[in-house]
Amino acid sequence: MSVSLTVAGVWVLVATLIALAPRRIHWPCAYGLATVGIPLLGWITFENGPFWGLIALAGGASILRWPLIFLLRRLRGTSVE
């Protein structure tokens, strides 16, 4: 397994541990996970190819689904509540 996929596995483990934490830290940690995840996604795609990059993108989007949903709602101009 490549180093980038190993780091992605650690990212998933950290995201899982954050999900077990109190709710008040979910949003700040989601911003941190997204900040780390975007370059990680590029690294995975560069090192392993676009297929694994798309797999990693789908996995990251499933983990960070609520920030993604709120972003899409904000971009469309619909209610965020």
Distance bins in CASP14 RR format, pairs under 12 A and 6 or more apart:
PFRMAT RR
TARGET T0000
AUTHOR 0000-0000-0000
RMODE 2
METHOD distances of the structure
MODEL  1
1 7 0 0 0 0 0 1 0 0 0 0 0
1 8 0 0 0 0 1 0 0 0 0 0 0
1 9 0 0 0 0 1 0 0 0 0 0 0
1 10 0 0 0 0 0 1 0 0 0 0 0
1 44 0 0 0 0 0 1 0 0 0 0 0
1 47 0 0 0 0 0 1 0 0 0 0 0
1 48 0 0 0 0 1 0 0 0 0 0 0
1 52 0 0 0 0 0 1 0 0 0 0 0
2 8 0 0 0 0 1 0 0 0 0 0 0
2 9 0 0 0 0 0 1 0 0 0 0 0
2 43 0 0 0 0 1 0 0 0 0 0 0
2 44 0 0 0 0 1 0 0 0 0 0 0
2 45 0 0 0 0 0 1 0 0 0 0 0
2 46 0 0 0 0 0 1 0 0 0 0 0
2 47 1 0 1 0 0 0 0 0 0 0 0
2 48 1 0 1 0 0 0 0 0 0 0 0
2 49 0 0 0 0 0 1 0 0 0 0 0
2 52 0 0 0 0 1 0 0 0 0 0 0
2 53 0 0 0 0 0 1 0 0 0 0 0
2 56 0 0 0 0 0 1 0 0 0 0 0
3 9 0 0 0 0 0 1 0 0 0 0 0
3 10 0 0 0 0 0 1 0 0 0 0 0
3 40 0 0 0 0 0 1 0 0 0 0 0
3 43 0 0 0 0 1 0 0 0 0 0 0
3 44 0 0 0 0 1 0 0 0 0 0 0
3 46 0 0 0 0 0 1 0 0 0 0 0
3 47 1 0 0 1 0 0 0 0 0 0 0
3 48 0 0 0 0 0 1 0 0 0 0 0
4 10 0 0 0 0 0 1 0 0 0 0 0
4 11 0 0 0 0 0 1 0 0 0 0 0
4 37 0 0 0 0 0 1 0 0 0 0 0
4 39 0 0 0 0 0 1 0 0 0 0 0
4 40 1 0 0 1 0 0 0 0 0 0 0
4 41 0 0 0 0 1 0 0 0 0 0 0
4 42 0 0 0 0 1 0 0 0 0 0 0
4 43 1 0 1 0 0 0 0 0 0 0 0
4 44 1 0 1 0 0 0 0 0 0 0 0
4 45 0 0 0 0 1 0 0 0 0 0 0
4 46 1 0 0 1 0 0 0 0 0 0 0
4 47 1 0 1 0 0 0 0 0 0 0 0
4 48 1 0 0 1 0 0 0 0 0 0 0
4 49 0 0 0 0 0 1 0 0 0 0 0
4 52 0 0 0 0 1 0 0 0 0 0 0
4 53 0 0 0 0 1 0 0 0 0 0 0
4 56 0 0 0 0 1 0 0 0 0 0 0
5 11 0 0 0 0 0 1 0 0 0 0 0
5 12 0 0 0 0 0 1 0 0 0 0 0
5 40 0 0 0 0 1 0 0 0 0 0 0
5 41 0 0 0 0 0 1 0 0 0 0 0
5 43 0 0 0 0 1 0 0 0 0 0 0
5 44 1 0 0 1 0 0 0 0 0 0 0
5 45 0 0 0 0 0 1 0 0 0 0 0
5 47 0 0 0 0 1 0 0 0 0 0 0
5 48 1 0 0 1 0 0 0 0 0 0 0
5 49 0 0 0 0 0 1 0 0 0 0 0
5 52 1 0 0 1 0 0 0 0 0 0 0
5 53 0 0 0 0 1 0 0 0 0 0 0
5 55 0 0 0 0 1 0 0 0 0 0 0
5 56 0 0 0 0 1 0 0 0 0 0 0
6 12 0 0 0 0 0 1 0 0 0 0 0
6 13 0 0 0 0 0 1 0 0 0 0 0
6 40 0 0 0 0 0 1 0 0 0 0 0
6 43 0 0 0 0 0 1 0 0 0 0 0
6 44 0 0 0 0 0 1 0 0 0 0 0
6 47 0 0 0 0 0 1 0 0 0 0 0
6 48 0 0 0 0 0 1 0 0 0 0 0
7 13 0 0 0 0 0 1 0 0 0 0 0
7 14 0 0 0 0 0 1 0 0 0 0 0
7 36 0 0 0 0 1 0 0 0 0 0 0
7 37 0 0 0 0 1 0 0 0 0 0 0
7 39 0 0 0 0 0 1 0 0 0 0 0
7 40 1 0 0 1 0 0 0 0 0 0 0
7 41 0 0 0 0 0 1 0 0 0 0 0
7 42 0 0 0 0 0 1 0 0 0 0 0
7 43 1 0 0 1 0 0 0 0 0 0 0
7 44 0 0 0 0 1 0 0 0 0 0 0
7 47 0 0 0 0 0 1 0 0 0 0 0
7 48 0 0 0 0 0 1 0 0 0 0 0
7 56 0 0 0 0 0 1 0 0 0 0 0
8 14 0 0 0 0 0 1 0 0 0 0 0
8 15 0 0 0 0 0 1 0 0 0 0 0
8 33 0 0 0 0 0 1 0 0 0 0 0
8 36 0 0 0 0 0 1 0 0 0 0 0
8 37 0 0 0 0 1 0 0 0 0 0 0
8 39 0 0 0 0 0 1 0 0 0 0 0
8 40 1 0 0 1 0 0 0 0 0 0 0
8 41 0 0 0 0 1 0 0 0 0 0 0
8 42 0 0 0 0 0 1 0 0 0 0 0
8 43 0 0 0 0 1 0 0 0 0 0 0
8 44 1 0 1 0 0 0 0 0 0 0 0
8 45 0 0 0 0 0 1 0 0 0 0 0
8 47 0 0 0 0 0 1 0 0 0 0 0
8 48 0 0 0 0 1 0 0 0 0 0 0
8 52 0 0 0 0 1 0 0 0 0 0 0
8 53 0 0 0 0 1 0 0 0 0 0 0
8 55 0 0 0 0 1 0 0 0 0 0 0
8 56 1 0 1 0 0 0 0 0 0 0 0
8 57 0 0 0 0 0 1 0 0 0 0 0
8 59 0 0 0 0 1 0 0 0 0 0 0
8 60 0 0 0 0 1 0 0 0 0 0 0
8 63 0 0 0 0 0 1 0 0 0 0 0
9 15 0 0 0 0 1 0 0 0 0 0 0
9 16 0 0 0 0 1 0 0 0 0 0 0
9 37 0 0 0 0 0 1 0 0 0 0 0
9 40 0 0 0 0 1 0 0 0 0 0 0
9 44 0 0 0 0 0 1 0 0 0 0 0
9 56 0 0 0 0 1 0 0 0 0 0 0
9 59 0 0 0 0 0 1 0 0 0 0 0
9 60 0 0 0 0 0 1 0 0 0 0 0
9 63 0 0 0 0 0 1 0 0 0 0 0
10 16 0 0 0 0 0 1 0 0 0 0 0
10 17 0 0 0 0 0 1 0 0 0 0 0
10 33 0 0 0 0 0 1 0 0 0 0 0
10 36 0 0 0 0 0 1 0 0 0 0 0
10 37 0 0 0 0 0 1 0 0 0 0 0
10 40 0 0 0 0 1 0 0 0 0 0 0
11 17 0 0 0 0 0 1 0 0 0 0 0
11 18 0 0 0 0 0 1 0 0 0 0 0
11 29 0 0 0 0 0 1 0 0 0 0 0
11 32 0 0 0 0 0 1 0 0 0 0 0
11 33 1 0 0 1 0 0 0 0 0 0 0
11 34 0 0 0 0 0 1 0 0 0 0 0
11 35 0 0 0 0 0 1 0 0 0 0 0
11 36 1 0 0 1 0 0 0 0 0 0 0
11 37 1 0 0 1 0 0 0 0 0 0 0
11 38 0 0 0 0 0 1 0 0 0 0 0
11 39 0 0 0 0 0 1 0 0 0 0 0
11 40 1 0 0 1 0 0 0 0 0 0 0
11 41 0 0 0 0 1 0 0 0 0 0 0
11 43 0 0 0 0 0 1 0 0 0 0 0
11 44 0 0 0 0 0 1 0 0 0 0 0
11 56 0 0 0 0 1 0 0 0 0 0 0
11 59 0 0 0 0 0 1 0 0 0 0 0
11 60 0 0 0 0 1 0 0 0 0 0 0
11 63 0 0 0 0 1 0 0 0 0 0 0
11 64 0 0 0 0 0 1 0 0 0 0 0
12 18 0 0 0 0 0 1 0 0 0 0 0
12 19 0 0 0 0 0 1 0 0 0 0 0
12 33 0 0 0 0 1 0 0 0 0 0 0
12 36 0 0 0 0 0 1 0 0 0 0 0
12 37 0 0 0 0 0 1 0 0 0 0 0
12 40 0 0 0 0 0 1 0 0 0 0 0
12 55 0 0 0 0 0 1 0 0 0 0 0
12 56 0 0 0 0 1 0 0 0 0 0 0
12 59 1 0 0 1 0 0 0 0 0 0 0
12 60 0 0 0 0 1 0 0 0 0 0 0
12 62 0 0 0 0 0 1 0 0 0 0 0
12 63 1 0 0 1 0 0 0 0 0 0 0
12 64 0 0 0 0 0 1 0 0 0 0 0
13 19 0 0 0 0 0 1 0 0 0 0 0
13 20 0 0 0 0 0 1 0 0 0 0 0
13 33 0 0 0 0 0 1 0 0 0 0 0
13 63 0 0 0 0 0 1 0 0 0 0 0
14 20 0 0 0 0 0 1 0 0 0 0 0
14 21 0 0 0 0 0 1 0 0 0 0 0
14 29 0 0 0 0 1 0 0 0 0 0 0
14 30 0 0 0 0 0 1 0 0 0 0 0
14 32 0 0 0 0 1 0 0 0 0 0 0
14 33 1 0 0 1 0 0 0 0 0 0 0
14 36 0 0 0 0 1 0 0 0 0 0 0
14 37 0 0 0 0 0 1 0 0 0 0 0
14 40 0 0 0 0 0 1 0 0 0 0 0
14 63 0 0 0 0 0 1 0 0 0 0 0
15 21 0 0 0 0 0 1 0 0 0 0 0
15 26 0 0 0 0 0 1 0 0 0 0 0
15 29 0 0 0 0 1 0 0 0 0 0 0
15 30 0 0 0 0 1 0 0 0 0 0 0
15 32 0 0 0 0 0 1 0 0 0 0 0
15 33 1 0 1 0 0 0 0 0 0 0 0
15 34 0 0 0 0 0 1 0 0 0 0 0
15 36 0 0 0 0 1 0 0 0 0 0 0
15 37 0 0 0 0 1 0 0 0 0 0 0
15 40 0 0 0 0 0 1 0 0 0 0 0
15 59 0 0 0 0 1 0 0 0 0 0 0
15 60 0 0 0 0 1 0 0 0 0 0 0
15 61 0 0 0 0 0 1 0 0 0 0 0
15 62 0 0 0 0 0 1 0 0 0 0 0
15 63 1 0 1 0 0 0 0 0 0 0 0
15 64 1 0 0 1 0 0 0 0 0 0 0
15 65 0 0 0 0 0 1 0 0 0 0 0
15 67 0 0 0 0 0 1 0 0 0 0 0
16 29 0 0 0 0 0 1 0 0 0 0 0
16 33 0 0 0 0 0 1 0 0 0 0 0
16 60 0 0 0 0 0 1 0 0 0 0 0
16 63 0 0 0 0 1 0 0 0 0 0 0
17 25 0 0 0 0 0 1 0 0 0 0 0
17 26 0 0 0 0 0 1 0 0 0 0 0
17 29 0 0 0 0 1 0 0 0 0 0 0
17 33 0 0 0 0 0 1 0 0 0 0 0
17 63 0 0 0 0 0 1 0 0 0 0 0
18 24 0 0 0 0 0 1 0 0 0 0 0
18 25 1 0 0 1 0 0 0 0 0 0 0
18 26 1 0 0 1 0 0 0 0 0 0 0
18 27 0 0 0 0 0 1 0 0 0 0 0
18 28 0 0 0 0 1 0 0 0 0 0 0
18 29 1 0 1 0 0 0 0 0 0 0 0
18 30 1 0 0 1 0 0 0 0 0 0 0
18 31 0 0 0 0 0 1 0 0 0 0 0
18 32 0 0 0 0 1 0 0 0 0 0 0
18 33 1 0 0 1 0 0 0 0 0 0 0
18 36 0 0 0 0 0 1 0 0 0 0 0
18 63 0 0 0 0 1 0 0 0 0 0 0
18 64 0 0 0 0 0 1 0 0 0 0 0
19 25 0 0 0 0 0 1 0 0 0 0 0
19 26 1 0 0 1 0 0 0 0 0 0 0
19 29 0 0 0 0 1 0 0 0 0 0 0
19 30 0 0 0 0 0 1 0 0 0 0 0
19 33 0 0 0 0 0 1 0 0 0 0 0
19 63 0 0 0 0 1 0 0 0 0 0 0
19 64 0 0 0 0 0 1 0 0 0 0 0
19 65 0 0 0 0 0 1 0 0 0 0 0
19 66 0 0 0 0 0 1 0 0 0 0 0
20 26 0 0 0 0 0 1 0 0 0 0 0
20 29 0 0 0 0 0 1 0 0 0 0 0
21 27 0 0 0 0 0 1 0 0 0 0 0
21 28 0 0 0 0 0 1 0 0 0 0 0
21 29 1 0 0 1 0 0 0 0 0 0 0
21 30 0 0 0 0 0 1 0 0 0 0 0
22 28 0 0 0 0 0 1 0 0 0 0 0
22 29 0 0 0 0 0 1 0 0 0 0 0
23 29 0 0 0 0 0 1 0 0 0 0 0
23 30 0 0 0 0 0 1 0 0 0 0 0
23 66 0 0 0 0 0 1 0 0 0 0 0
25 31 0 0 0 0 0 1 0 0 0 0 0
25 32 0 0 0 0 0 1 0 0 0 0 0
25 33 0 0 0 0 0 1 0 0 0 0 0
26 32 0 0 0 0 0 1 0 0 0 0 0
26 33 0 0 0 0 0 1 0 0 0 0 0
26 63 0 0 0 0 0 1 0 0 0 0 0
26 64 0 0 0 0 0 1 0 0 0 0 0
26 66 0 0 0 0 1 0 0 0 0 0 0
26 67 0 0 0 0 1 0 0 0 0 0 0
27 33 0 0 0 0 0 1 0 0 0 0 0
27 34 0 0 0 0 0 1 0 0 0 0 0
27 64 0 0 0 0 0 1 0 0 0 0 0
27 66 0 0 0 0 1 0 0 0 0 0 0
27 67 1 0 0 1 0 0 0 0 0 0 0
27 70 0 0 0 0 1 0 0 0 0 0 0
28 34 0 0 0 0 0 1 0 0 0 0 0
28 35 0 0 0 0 0 1 0 0 0 0 0
28 67 0 0 0 0 0 1 0 0 0 0 0
29 35 0 0 0 0 0 1 0 0 0 0 0
29 36 0 0 0 0 0 1 0 0 0 0 0
29 63 0 0 0 0 0 1 0 0 0 0 0
29 64 0 0 0 0 0 1 0 0 0 0 0
29 67 0 0 0 0 0 1 0 0 0 0 0
30 36 0 0 0 0 0 1 0 0 0 0 0
30 37 0 0 0 0 0 1 0 0 0 0 0
30 60 0 0 0 0 0 1 0 0 0 0 0
30 63 0 0 0 0 1 0 0 0 0 0 0
30 64 1 0 1 0 0 0 0 0 0 0 0
30 65 0 0 0 0 0 1 0 0 0 0 0
30 66 1 0 0 1 0 0 0 0 0 0 0
30 67 1 0 1 0 0 0 0 0 0 0 0
30 68 0 0 0 0 1 0 0 0 0 0 0
30 69 0 0 0 0 0 1 0 0 0 0 0
30 70 0 0 0 0 1 0 0 0 0 0 0
30 71 0 0 0 0 0 1 0 0 0 0 0
31 37 0 0 0 0 0 1 0 0 0 0 0
31 38 0 0 0 0 0 1 0 0 0 0 0
31 64 0 0 0 0 1 0 0 0 0 0 0
31 67 1 0 0 1 0 0 0 0 0 0 0
31 70 0 0 0 0 0 1 0 0 0 0 0
31 71 0 0 0 0 0 1 0 0 0 0 0
32 38 0 0 0 0 0 1 0 0 0 0 0
32 39 0 0 0 0 0 1 0 0 0 0 0
32 40 0 0 0 0 0 1 0 0 0 0 0
32 64 0 0 0 0 1 0 0 0 0 0 0
32 67 0 0 0 0 0 1 0 0 0 0 0
33 39 0 0 0 0 0 1 0 0 0 0 0
33 40 0 0 0 0 1 0 0 0 0 0 0
33 41 0 0 0 0 0 1 0 0 0 0 0
33 59 0 0 0 0 0 1 0 0 0 0 0
33 60 0 0 0 0 1 0 0 0 0 0 0
33 61 0 0 0 0 0 1 0 0 0 0 0
33 63 1 0 0 1 0 0 0 0 0 0 0
33 64 1 0 0 1 0 0 0 0 0 0 0
33 66 0 0 0 0 0 1 0 0 0 0 0
33 67 0 0 0 0 1 0 0 0 0 0 0
33 68 0 0 0 0 0 1 0 0 0 0 0
34 40 0 0 0 0 0 1 0 0 0 0 0
34 41 0 0 0 0 0 1 0 0 0 0 0
34 60 0 0 0 0 1 0 0 0 0 0 0
34 61 0 0 0 0 0 1 0 0 0 0 0
34 63 0 0 0 0 0 1 0 0 0 0 0
34 64 1 0 0 1 0 0 0 0 0 0 0
34 65 0 0 0 0 0 1 0 0 0 0 0
34 66 0 0 0 0 0 1 0 0 0 0 0
34 67 1 0 0 1 0 0 0 0 0 0 0
34 68 0 0 0 0 1 0 0 0 0 0 0
34 70 0 0 0 0 0 1 0 0 0 0 0
34 71 0 0 0 0 1 0 0 0 0 0 0
35 41 0 0 0 0 0 1 0 0 0 0 0
35 64 0 0 0 0 0 1 0 0 0 0 0
35 67 0 0 0 0 0 1 0 0 0 0 0
36 42 0 0 0 0 0 1 0 0 0 0 0
36 43 0 0 0 0 0 1 0 0 0 0 0
36 60 0 0 0 0 0 1 0 0 0 0 0
36 64 0 0 0 0 0 1 0 0 0 0 0
37 43 0 0 0 0 1 0 0 0 0 0 0
37 44 0 0 0 0 1 0 0 0 0 0 0
37 45 0 0 0 0 0 1 0 0 0 0 0
37 53 0 0 0 0 0 1 0 0 0 0 0
37 56 0 0 0 0 1 0 0 0 0 0 0
37 57 0 0 0 0 1 0 0 0 0 0 0
37 59 0 0 0 0 0 1 0 0 0 0 0
37 60 1 0 0 1 0 0 0 0 0 0 0
37 61 0 0 0 0 0 1 0 0 0 0 0
37 63 0 0 0 0 1 0 0 0 0 0 0
37 64 0 0 0 0 1 0 0 0 0 0 0
38 44 0 0 0 0 0 1 0 0 0 0 0
38 45 0 0 0 0 0 1 0 0 0 0 0
38 56 0 0 0 0 0 1 0 0 0 0 0
38 57 0 0 0 0 0 1 0 0 0 0 0
38 60 0 0 0 0 0 1 0 0 0 0 0
38 61 0 0 0 0 0 1 0 0 0 0 0
38 64 0 0 0 0 0 1 0 0 0 0 0
39 45 0 0 0 0 0 1 0 0 0 0 0
39 46 0 0 0 0 0 1 0 0 0 0 0
39 56 0 0 0 0 0 1 0 0 0 0 0
40 46 0 0 0 0 0 1 0 0 0 0 0
40 47 0 0 0 0 0 1 0 0 0 0 0
40 48 0 0 0 0 0 1 0 0 0 0 0
40 52 0 0 0 0 0 1 0 0 0 0 0
40 53 0 0 0 0 0 1 0 0 0 0 0
40 56 1 0 0 1 0 0 0 0 0 0 0
40 57 0 0 0 0 0 1 0 0 0 0 0
40 59 0 0 0 0 0 1 0 0 0 0 0
40 60 0 0 0 0 1 0 0 0 0 0 0
41 47 0 0 0 0 0 1 0 0 0 0 0
41 48 0 0 0 0 0 1 0 0 0 0 0
41 49 0 0 0 0 0 1 0 0 0 0 0
41 50 0 0 0 0 0 1 0 0 0 0 0
41 52 0 0 0 0 0 1 0 0 0 0 0
41 53 1 0 0 1 0 0 0 0 0 0 0
41 54 0 0 0 0 1 0 0 0 0 0 0
41 55 0 0 0 0 0 1 0 0 0 0 0
41 56 1 0 1 0 0 0 0 0 0 0 0
41 57 1 0 1 0 0 0 0 0 0 0 0
41 58 0 0 0 0 0 1 0 0 0 0 0
41 59 0 0 0 0 1 0 0 0 0 0 0
41 60 0 0 0 0 1 0 0 0 0 0 0
41 61 0 0 0 0 0 1 0 0 0 0 0
41 64 0 0 0 0 0 1 0 0 0 0 0
42 48 0 0 0 0 1 0 0 0 0 0 0
42 49 0 0 0 0 1 0 0 0 0 0 0
42 50 0 0 0 0 0 1 0 0 0 0 0
42 52 0 0 0 0 0 1 0 0 0 0 0
42 53 1 0 0 1 0 0 0 0 0 0 0
42 54 0 0 0 0 0 1 0 0 0 0 0
42 56 0 0 0 0 1 0 0 0 0 0 0
42 57 0 0 0 0 1 0 0 0 0 0 0
43 49 0 0 0 0 0 1 0 0 0 0 0
43 52 0 0 0 0 0 1 0 0 0 0 0
43 53 0 0 0 0 1 0 0 0 0 0 0
43 56 0 0 0 0 1 0 0 0 0 0 0
44 50 0 0 0 0 1 0 0 0 0 0 0
44 51 0 0 0 0 0 1 0 0 0 0 0
44 52 1 0 1 0 0 0 0 0 0 0 0
44 53 1 0 1 0 0 0 0 0 0 0 0
44 54 0 0 0 0 1 0 0 0 0 0 0
44 55 0 0 0 0 1 0 0 0 0 0 0
44 56 1 0 1 0 0 0 0 0 0 0 0
44 57 0 0 0 0 1 0 0 0 0 0 0
44 58 0 0 0 0 0 1 0 0 0 0 0
44 59 0 0 0 0 0 1 0 0 0 0 0
44 60 0 0 0 0 0 1 0 0 0 0 0
45 51 0 0 0 0 1 0 0 0 0 0 0
45 52 1 0 0 1 0 0 0 0 0 0 0
45 53 1 0 1 0 0 0 0 0 0 0 0
45 54 0 0 0 0 1 0 0 0 0 0 0
45 55 0 0 0 0 0 1 0 0 0 0 0
45 56 1 0 0 1 0 0 0 0 0 0 0
45 57 0 0 0 0 1 0 0 0 0 0 0
46 52 0 0 0 0 0 1 0 0 0 0 0
46 53 0 0 0 0 1 0 0 0 0 0 0
46 56 0 0 0 0 0 1 0 0 0 0 0
47 53 0 0 0 0 1 0 0 0 0 0 0
47 56 0 0 0 0 0 1 0 0 0 0 0
48 54 0 0 0 0 0 1 0 0 0 0 0
48 55 0 0 0 0 1 0 0 0 0 0 0
48 56 0 0 0 0 1 0 0 0 0 0 0
49 55 0 0 0 0 1 0 0 0 0 0 0
49 56 0 0 0 0 0 1 0 0 0 0 0
49 57 0 0 0 0 0 1 0 0 0 0 0
50 56 0 0 0 0 0 1 0 0 0 0 0
50 57 0 0 0 0 1 0 0 0 0 0 0
51 57 0 0 0 0 0 1 0 0 0 0 0
51 58 0 0 0 0 0 1 0 0 0 0 0
52 58 0 0 0 0 0 1 0 0 0 0 0
52 59 0 0 0 0 0 1 0 0 0 0 0
53 59 0 0 0 0 1 0 0 0 0 0 0
53 60 0 0 0 0 0 1 0 0 0 0 0
53 61 0 0 0 0 0 1 0 0 0 0 0
54 60 0 0 0 0 0 1 0 0 0 0 0
54 61 0 0 0 0 0 1 0 0 0 0 0
55 61 0 0 0 0 0 1 0 0 0 0 0
55 62 0 0 0 0 0 1 0 0 0 0 0
56 62 0 0 0 0 0 1 0 0 0 0 0
56 63 0 0 0 0 0 1 0 0 0 0 0
57 63 0 0 0 0 0 1 0 0 0 0 0
57 64 0 0 0 0 0 1 0 0 0 0 0
57 68 0 0 0 0 0 1 0 0 0 0 0
58 64 0 0 0 0 0 1 0 0 0 0 0
58 65 0 0 0 0 0 1 0 0 0 0 0
58 68 0 0 0 0 0 1 0 0 0 0 0
59 65 0 0 0 0 1 0 0 0 0 0 0
59 68 0 0 0 0 0 1 0 0 0 0 0
60 67 0 0 0 0 0 1 0 0 0 0 0
60 68 0 0 0 0 1 0 0 0 0 0 0
61 67 0 0 0 0 1 0 0 0 0 0 0
61 68 1 0 1 0 0 0 0 0 0 0 0
61 69 0 0 0 0 1 0 0 0 0 0 0
61 71 0 0 0 0 0 1 0 0 0 0 0
61 72 0 0 0 0 0 1 0 0 0 0 0
62 68 0 0 0 0 1 0 0 0 0 0 0
62 69 0 0 0 0 0 1 0 0 0 0 0
64 70 0 0 0 0 0 1 0 0 0 0 0
64 71 0 0 0 0 1 0 0 0 0 0 0
65 71 0 0 0 0 0 1 0 0 0 0 0
65 72 0 0 0 0 0 1 0 0 0 0 0
66 72 0 0 0 0 0 1 0 0 0 0 0
66 73 0 0 0 0 0 1 0 0 0 0 0
66 80 0 0 0 0 0 1 0 0 0 0 0
67 73 0 0 0 0 0 1 0 0 0 0 0
67 74 0 0 0 0 0 1 0 0 0 0 0
67 80 0 0 0 0 0 1 0 0 0 0 0
68 74 0 0 0 0 0 1 0 0 0 0 0
68 75 0 0 0 0 0 1 0 0 0 0 0
69 75 0 0 0 0 0 1 0 0 0 0 0
69 76 0 0 0 0 0 1 0 0 0 0 0
69 78 0 0 0 0 0 1 0 0 0 0 0
69 80 0 0 0 0 1 0 0 0 0 0 0
69 81 0 0 0 0 0 1 0 0 0 0 0
70 76 0 0 0 0 0 1 0 0 0 0 0
70 77 0 0 0 0 0 1 0 0 0 0 0
70 78 0 0 0 0 0 1 0 0 0 0 0
70 79 0 0 0 0 0 1 0 0 0 0 0
70 80 1 0 1 0 0 0 0 0 0 0 0
70 81 0 0 0 0 1 0 0 0 0 0 0
71 77 0 0 0 0 0 1 0 0 0 0 0
71 78 0 0 0 0 0 1 0 0 0 0 0
71 80 0 0 0 0 1 0 0 0 0 0 0
72 78 0 0 0 0 1 0 0 0 0 0 0
72 80 0 0 0 0 0 1 0 0 0 0 0
73 79 1 0 0 1 0 0 0 0 0 0 0
73 80 1 0 1 0 0 0 0 0 0 0 0
73 81 0 0 0 0 1 0 0 0 0 0 0
74 80 1 0 0 1 0 0 0 0 0 0 0
74 81 0 0 0 0 0 1 0 0 0 0 0
END
